[in-house]
């Protein structure tokens, strides 16, 4: 049985990790599917995928450059959350 993998980014921990694609439906709104890993030459995040930590919301703010290049919003379930993420990163 060949199961495909999906790269994910957690807004809560700031980590990137891999899950099986069939588990994607179990992810909450703070987990963002990625197409690829961000470039380590990014001047804002240096490949970490986040630019800073929001202490009020207690989440990592995604890098505005990398989230547009690497984020797989076609697999993201909530369209309202997509707009919120894009506004937060000033994209």
Buried (B, 14 or more C-beta within 10 A) or exposed (E): EEEEEBBBBBBEEBEBEEBEEEEBEEBEBBBBBBEEEBBEEBEBBBEBBBBEEEEEEEBBBBBBBBBEEBBBBEBBEEEEBBEEBBEBBEE
